[in-house]
């Protein structure tokens, strides 16, 4: 199981690069906003191959331990750092968490070409790393995974 923070959730990089690379057959979008938006769910699912199951869930309903313990190769997508932090607090097990795309904005600075973080998010990610998560920046599988540095 791989977890990924990507502001765009399901999009071209995920479909064209990550799904084949990971050979996943299940994508779980853990996002409170899209969990209640059937239009957004339908739009995201349009480009996903029929062989890949797509689930949408709220963060509170995410059972990451169950997903990690079954035999189905799974990619869990979070919209932002706070969502990944919440998932960890609710039981997201140790494993790799990639940061793929985190949009720029006020109070954010570039840590890569596609990842912009606040100082608070850097502290949160360092805490995740200290707790046993392998936290890396990696837009696509062909790029080298760069460990998130401690804040």
N, C-alpha and C positions, 0 to 999 in steps of 0.2 A: 504494500500500500504506500502511495506517495501522497503527501499533502502539498498544496500549492496555493500561494497567495497571488491572485491575479485580478486586478480591478475590472477586467473585461469578462471574467468568468470563462464561459465557453466561447472561443473564437478561433481564428485560423491557426495560430501557433499551437494551441491545445489540440485541435483536430488533426492538423497535418504533421505535427512533429511529436507531441507527447503521447498521443494515443497509440500510434504504431510502435514507438520506441519502448513504451512500457508494456505493450501488448495487453492493455486493460480491456476488460469487457463490461466494466461498470464505472460510470462517472457520477459522483455525488456532489451536487452543488449545495453547499451549506450556507445559505444566505436568507436572512429573515425577509428581505424585500421581495426576492423572486419566488420564495416559497408560496407566497400568496398571490402571485401575478401569473395567471395562466397564459396570457399573451407573451410575456417574456420567456416563460418556459417553452412555449411552442417555438418561438423564434430561435432560441438557443439549440433546440433539438433538431431543427431542420437540416443542419449540415452534418450531424453526427451519424456515422454509419449505423445501419439497422442492427448490426451485430453487437453494438454497444448499448447497454441499458443506461438510461439517464434518470437519476432521481433528484428531486428537489426537496429540501428539508429546511426547517428552521434550525438554528444552532442548538436550541434547547432539545430538539427531538433527534439530533444527530447521535447515533450510537457508534462512535468510532471504534470502540473496542470490539464490537461484534463484526464490523467491517474488516478490521485487521485480522481477526481470528478465523474468518471463513476462507475458503480457497479461491474466491473470485478476485482476480487482479483488479484493483480499484484505485482511482484517482479522486481525491477529495479536493474540491475547489472552495477557497474562501475569497471574499471580495477585498479584505483589508487585514492589517495586522491585528486590530482589536478582535476581529472575528476568530482568528487563529488562537489568540490568547484565551478567549472564551471557550473555544473548543478544547483547549488543553485543560482548562479548569474543570471542564465537564467530562474529562476522561480520554482525550486524544492521546494515544500511547506514543512512546518514544519512536522515532523514525526520522525520515528526512522531510524537511519542510523547505520547499523552494520558493523564492520570491522571484516572480517572473515579470510582472508589470504592476507597479504601484505609481499612480499618477502624481504629477507635480502639483503643487499648490502652495498657498501661503504657509510659511513656517516649515516648509519641506526643503531638503537639500538633496542633491544627486549623490547616490552611492554607487550607481552604475548608469548606463545609458537609459535604462527603462525602470529604474527603481529610485523613488524619491521618498525619504523618510523624515519624520520629525525626530527630535532628540529623544522624546518620550518613547517613540516606537523602537528606537535603537536600544534603549534600556530594556524594554519589554522583550525584544528579540534576544538580547544577551541573557536575560533570565530564562527564556526558553532553552537556549543553548546550555546554560548551566544545569538545567533540570533534566538534560538527557536528549534533547532534540538535536538533530544535525541540521542546522539552519544555514542555507546557502542561497546565493543569488545565481540564477541560471535561467535565462530567457528561453532557450531551446536546448535540447539534449546535445547538440553538436558543439555548444559552447562549454568551456570548462566551468565547473561549479566553483564559485568563489565563496569561501566561508564568510559569514557575516562576522565582522570584527566586534569584539566586546566594546561596549560603550564606556 
